[in-house]
């Protein structure tokens, strides 16, 4: 049970990070503010660093991680493309990223509860990811 919950929680963290990195990739070429662009690049690097740590643990369990749900990823891309086509501003990007962070925080808290038997290390990764998204959420507010 512990190993199963640990692997599943780590896989959900991995999928969430992949989704976050992908979301930033989709919008960063549209960013107009140098400060905002640097912030997004910095967060993308932090996500990648955390993902590398998680991948290392997953590999020790002989697991390759998890891609985001294709339906969720597709819907997010459609929303981003449509919203950016209507209003290509930093404020729009900040709004989209804010929505993504909120969904990520909500999902990760759900998975922490769902996989309560996970080991402390996996729970720490999930909490670190929640804290990262929460910090990003707060810093982006000035661009809303």
C-alpha positions as CSV (number, residue, x, y, z in Angstrom):
1,X,0.0,0.0,0.0
2,X,2.8,2.5,0.9
3,X,4.7,1.8,-2.3
4,X,1.6,2.0,-4.5
5,X,0.4,5.3,-2.9
6,X,4.0,6.7,-3.1
7,X,4.3,5.9,-6.8
8,X,0.9,7.2,-7.6
9,X,1.4,10.5,-5.7
10,X,4.8,11.0,-7.4
11,X,3.2,10.3,-10.8
12,X,0.6,12.9,-10.2
13,X,3.2,15.4,-9.2
14,X,5.1,14.6,-12.4
15,X,2.0,15.0,-14.5
16,X,1.2,18.3,-12.8
17,X,4.8,19.6,-13.4
18,X,4.6,18.6,-17.1
19,X,1.3,20.5,-17.4
20,X,2.8,23.6,-15.8
21,X,5.9,23.6,-18.0
22,X,3.8,23.1,-21.1
23,X,1.4,25.9,-20.1
24,X,4.4,28.3,-19.7
25,X,5.8,27.2,-23.0
26,X,2.5,28.0,-24.7
27,X,2.4,31.6,-23.5
28,X,5.9,32.8,-23.0
29,X,6.4,34.0,-26.6
30,X,3.5,36.3,-26.1
31,X,4.8,38.0,-22.9
32,X,5.5,41.6,-23.4
33,X,7.0,42.5,-20.0
34,X,10.6,41.5,-19.5
35,X,10.0,41.2,-15.8
36,X,7.1,38.8,-16.4
37,X,9.0,36.8,-19.0
38,X,11.9,36.4,-16.6
39,X,9.5,35.3,-13.8
40,X,8.0,32.6,-16.0
41,X,11.4,31.4,-17.1
42,X,12.5,31.2,-13.5
43,X,9.4,29.2,-12.5
44,X,9.8,26.9,-15.5
45,X,13.4,26.2,-14.3
46,X,12.1,25.5,-10.7
47,X,9.5,23.1,-12.1
48,X,12.1,21.3,-14.2
49,X,14.5,21.0,-11.1
50,X,11.7,19.6,-9.0
51,X,10.7,17.2,-11.8
52,X,14.3,15.9,-12.1
53,X,14.2,15.1,-8.3
54,X,10.8,13.4,-8.7
55,X,12.0,11.5,-11.8
56,X,15.0,10.2,-9.9
57,X,12.7,8.7,-7.2
58,X,10.3,7.3,-9.8
59,X,13.2,5.6,-11.6
60,X,14.2,3.9,-8.3
61,X,10.7,2.4,-8.4
62,X,11.2,1.5,-12.1
63,X,8.5,4.0,-13.1
64,X,8.7,6.5,-15.9
65,X,6.3,9.1,-14.5
66,X,3.0,10.2,-16.0
67,X,2.0,12.4,-18.8
68,X,-0.9,14.8,-18.1
69,X,-4.4,13.6,-18.9
70,X,-4.7,14.2,-22.7
71,X,-8.2,15.5,-22.4
72,X,-7.2,18.0,-19.7
73,X,-4.1,19.1,-21.7
74,X,-6.1,19.5,-24.9
75,X,-8.8,21.5,-23.2
76,X,-6.2,23.7,-21.5
77,X,-4.5,24.3,-24.9
78,X,-7.8,25.2,-26.5
79,X,-8.6,27.6,-23.8
80,X,-5.2,29.2,-24.0
81,X,-5.3,29.5,-27.8
82,X,-8.8,30.9,-27.8
83,X,-8.2,33.4,-25.0
84,X,-4.9,34.6,-26.4
85,X,-6.5,35.1,-29.8
86,X,-9.2,37.3,-28.2
87,X,-6.8,39.3,-26.0
88,X,-3.1,38.9,-26.4
89,X,-1.9,40.7,-23.2
90,X,0.3,40.0,-20.2
91,X,-2.9,40.4,-18.1
92,X,-4.5,37.6,-20.1
93,X,-1.4,35.4,-19.6
94,X,-1.4,36.1,-15.9
95,X,-5.1,35.2,-15.7
96,X,-4.5,31.9,-17.5
97,X,-1.4,31.0,-15.4
98,X,-3.4,31.9,-12.2
99,X,-6.2,29.5,-13.3
100,X,-3.6,26.7,-13.9
101,X,-1.9,27.3,-10.5
102,X,-5.3,27.2,-8.7
103,X,-6.2,23.9,-10.5
104,X,-2.8,22.4,-9.7
105,X,-3.0,23.3,-6.0
106,X,-6.5,21.9,-5.8
107,X,-5.6,18.6,-7.6
108,X,-2.4,18.1,-5.5
109,X,-4.3,18.5,-2.3
110,X,-6.8,16.0,-3.5
111,X,-4.0,13.6,-4.4
112,X,-2.4,14.1,-1.0
113,X,-5.6,12.9,0.6
114,X,-6.3,10.2,-1.9
115,X,-2.8,8.7,-1.5
116,X,-2.5,9.2,2.2
117,X,-0.4,6.0,2.5
118,X,2.5,7.6,0.5
119,X,5.8,7.9,2.2
120,X,7.0,11.2,3.6
121,X,9.4,11.9,0.7
122,X,6.5,11.7,-1.8
123,X,4.3,13.9,0.4
124,X,7.1,16.4,0.7
125,X,7.4,16.6,-3.1
126,X,3.7,17.3,-3.4
127,X,3.9,19.9,-0.7
128,X,6.9,21.6,-2.3
129,X,5.0,21.7,-5.6
130,X,1.9,23.2,-3.9
131,X,4.2,25.8,-2.3
132,X,5.8,26.6,-5.7
133,X,2.5,27.1,-7.4
134,X,1.2,29.1,-4.5
135,X,4.3,31.4,-4.6
136,X,3.9,31.7,-8.4
137,X,0.2,32.6,-7.9
138,X,1.1,35.4,-5.5
139,X,3.9,36.8,-7.6
140,X,1.8,36.9,-10.8
141,X,-1.0,38.9,-9.2
142,X,0.7,42.1,-10.1
143,X,0.2,41.3,-13.7
144,X,-3.5,40.7,-13.5
